[in-house]
Amino acid sequence: QQREEANRKPLKIGIGINSDSVISGNMGSTKRMEFTSIGDGVNLGARLETASKQYGCDILISENTYRACADQIWARELDKVIVKGKTKPVSIYELVGLKSEPISEYKARIIEHYYKGRQYYLQRQFALAMGEFGTVLEKYDKHDQASVLHLNRCQRFLQEPPNDDWDGGWKLLEK
């Protein structure tokens, strides 16, 4: 808020959180040791961090993380993505807040319309999906990047429908 009041650009962050089994420990030589973690779980977390920029979210969490704490957090299911090096899509969520604190009616409406848009999108009803994503952008948040992404996809799919075996997954190209 202080940056905004001073007409300065806001600071943006991107965090990706995944819950999974990993291998961690000290690695290196006797002259230089470094604590690190490796594994598919770490890689997915890194991919989510990168994807946070595309979706315009500060914190993205994986399906595994969401399931582990769904009763404690407000989250918006954003998409099903296929990360580089994988073939199976994983659901990703925007962390909205803690359930110990209520979310605004405004944010609840965004989540509601976005959810409806996603349902239409997954059912291949792209024109109806566009209406819901458009409502988010016109009535609530003209900068909602996730809605912009889905609106663009719907326009593309109306012109060139996805294959019959499409499962709603979207391939992320960036590492």
C-alpha positions as CSV (number, residue, x, y, z in Angstrom):
1,Q,0.0,0.0,0.0
2,Q,2.8,2.4,0.8
3,R,4.4,1.8,-2.6
4,E,1.1,2.4,-4.3
5,E,0.5,5.7,-2.4
6,A,4.0,6.8,-3.4
7,N,3.2,6.0,-7.1
8,R,5.8,3.2,-7.1
9,K,5.3,-0.2,-8.8
10,P,4.2,-2.9,-6.4
11,L,6.7,-5.7,-5.6
12,K,5.6,-9.0,-7.1
13,I,6.7,-12.4,-5.8
14,G,6.2,-15.9,-7.2
15,I,6.2,-18.9,-4.9
16,G,5.5,-22.5,-5.8
17,I,4.7,-25.0,-3.1
18,N,4.5,-28.8,-3.5
19,S,4.2,-31.5,-0.9
20,D,5.9,-34.8,-1.8
21,S,8.7,-37.1,-0.9
22,V,12.2,-35.8,-1.7
23,I,15.8,-36.7,-1.1
24,S,17.6,-34.1,0.9
25,G,20.9,-33.8,2.7
26,N,24.4,-32.4,2.5
27,M,26.0,-32.9,-0.8
28,G,29.4,-31.9,-2.1
29,S,33.0,-32.5,-1.1
30,T,34.8,-32.0,2.2
31,K,35.8,-28.6,1.1
32,R,32.4,-27.4,0.1
33,M,29.2,-28.9,1.4
34,E,25.7,-27.7,0.5
35,F,22.3,-28.8,1.9
36,T,19.9,-29.5,-1.0
37,S,16.8,-31.4,-2.0
38,I,16.2,-33.3,-5.2
39,G,13.4,-35.3,-6.8
40,D,10.2,-34.9,-8.8
41,G,8.5,-33.1,-5.8
42,V,11.2,-30.4,-5.9
43,N,11.0,-30.1,-9.6
44,L,7.2,-29.6,-9.5
45,G,7.6,-26.9,-6.9
46,A,10.1,-25.1,-9.1
47,R,7.7,-25.3,-12.1
48,L,4.9,-23.9,-10.0
49,E,7.1,-20.9,-9.0
50,T,7.7,-20.2,-12.7
51,A,4.0,-20.7,-13.5
52,S,3.0,-18.2,-10.9
53,K,4.1,-15.4,-13.2
54,Q,1.9,-16.7,-16.1
55,Y,-1.2,-17.0,-13.8
56,G,-0.5,-13.7,-12.1
57,C,-0.5,-15.3,-8.6
58,D,1.8,-14.7,-5.7
59,I,1.6,-18.3,-4.4
60,L,0.7,-21.4,-6.4
61,I,0.2,-24.8,-4.7
62,S,0.0,-28.3,-6.1
63,E,-2.8,-30.8,-5.7
64,N,-0.9,-32.7,-3.1
65,T,-0.4,-29.5,-1.0
66,Y,-4.0,-28.5,-1.4
67,R,-5.3,-31.9,-0.2
68,A,-3.0,-31.8,2.8
69,C,-4.4,-28.4,4.0
70,A,-7.8,-27.9,2.2
71,D,-9.7,-27.6,5.5
72,Q,-7.4,-24.7,6.6
73,I,-7.0,-22.5,3.5
74,W,-9.0,-20.6,0.9
75,A,-7.8,-21.6,-2.5
76,R,-8.9,-21.2,-6.1
77,E,-8.4,-24.1,-8.4
78,L,-6.7,-22.5,-11.4
79,D,-5.9,-25.2,-13.9
80,K,-4.7,-28.7,-14.7
81,V,-1.1,-28.4,-16.0
82,I,1.4,-30.8,-17.6
83,V,4.9,-29.7,-16.5
84,K,8.0,-30.2,-18.6
85,G,9.2,-33.8,-18.5
86,K,5.8,-35.2,-17.4
87,T,2.7,-36.5,-19.2
88,K,0.1,-36.5,-16.5
89,P,-1.7,-33.3,-15.6
90,V,-1.7,-32.0,-12.0
91,S,-4.2,-29.6,-10.6
92,I,-2.8,-26.3,-9.4
93,Y,-4.3,-23.8,-7.0
94,E,-3.9,-20.1,-6.1
95,L,-3.5,-19.8,-2.3
96,V,-6.0,-17.1,-1.4
97,G,-5.8,-17.0,2.4
98,L,-6.3,-18.9,5.7
99,K,-9.8,-20.0,6.7
100,S,-9.2,-18.5,10.1
101,E,-9.7,-15.2,8.3
102,P,-12.8,-14.6,6.1
103,I,-12.3,-13.7,2.5
104,S,-14.0,-10.7,1.0
105,E,-17.3,-11.0,-0.9
106,Y,-15.4,-9.6,-3.9
107,K,-12.8,-12.4,-3.9
108,A,-15.6,-15.0,-3.3
109,R,-17.4,-13.8,-6.4
110,I,-14.2,-14.1,-8.4
111,I,-13.7,-17.6,-7.2
112,E,-17.3,-18.5,-7.9
113,H,-17.3,-17.2,-11.5
114,Y,-13.9,-18.6,-12.3
115,Y,-15.0,-22.0,-11.0
116,K,-18.1,-22.0,-13.2
117,G,-15.9,-20.9,-16.1
118,R,-13.5,-23.9,-15.4
119,Q,-16.5,-26.3,-15.3
120,Y,-17.7,-25.1,-18.7
121,Y,-14.2,-25.2,-20.0
122,L,-13.6,-28.8,-19.0
123,Q,-17.0,-29.7,-20.5
124,R,-15.9,-28.1,-23.8
125,Q,-18.6,-25.5,-23.5
126,F,-16.1,-22.7,-24.4
127,A,-18.6,-20.0,-25.3
128,L,-20.2,-20.3,-21.8
129,A,-16.8,-20.5,-20.2
130,M,-15.9,-17.2,-21.9
131,G,-18.9,-15.6,-20.3
132,E,-17.8,-16.5,-16.8
133,F,-14.2,-15.5,-17.3
134,G,-15.4,-12.3,-18.9
135,T,-17.5,-11.6,-15.9
136,V,-14.5,-11.9,-13.6
137,L,-12.6,-9.5,-15.9
138,E,-15.4,-7.0,-16.4
139,K,-17.1,-6.9,-13.0
140,Y,-14.3,-7.8,-10.5
141,D,-10.7,-7.7,-11.6
142,K,-9.7,-6.6,-15.1
143,H,-6.1,-7.8,-14.4
144,D,-7.0,-11.4,-13.4
145,Q,-4.3,-13.1,-15.4
146,A,-5.8,-16.6,-15.0
147,S,-9.1,-15.5,-16.4
148,V,-7.3,-13.8,-19.3
149,L,-5.4,-17.0,-20.1
150,H,-8.5,-19.1,-20.1
151,L,-10.4,-16.6,-22.1
152,N,-7.7,-16.7,-24.8
153,R,-7.7,-20.5,-24.7
154,C,-11.5,-20.6,-25.1
155,Q,-11.3,-18.3,-28.2
156,R,-8.6,-20.6,-29.7
157,F,-10.6,-23.8,-28.9
158,L,-13.8,-22.3,-30.5
159,Q,-11.8,-21.9,-33.7
160,E,-9.8,-25.1,-33.4
161,P,-11.3,-27.6,-30.9
162,P,-9.0,-29.8,-28.8
163,N,-8.6,-33.5,-29.7
164,D,-11.2,-36.0,-28.5
165,D,-8.8,-37.3,-25.9
166,W,-8.2,-33.9,-24.3
167,D,-8.5,-34.1,-20.5
168,G,-8.4,-30.4,-19.8
169,G,-4.6,-30.4,-19.2
170,W,-2.5,-27.5,-20.4
171,K,1.1,-28.1,-21.2
172,L,3.5,-25.6,-19.5
173,L,6.4,-24.9,-21.8
174,E,8.7,-23.0,-19.4
175,K,10.9,-24.7,-16.9
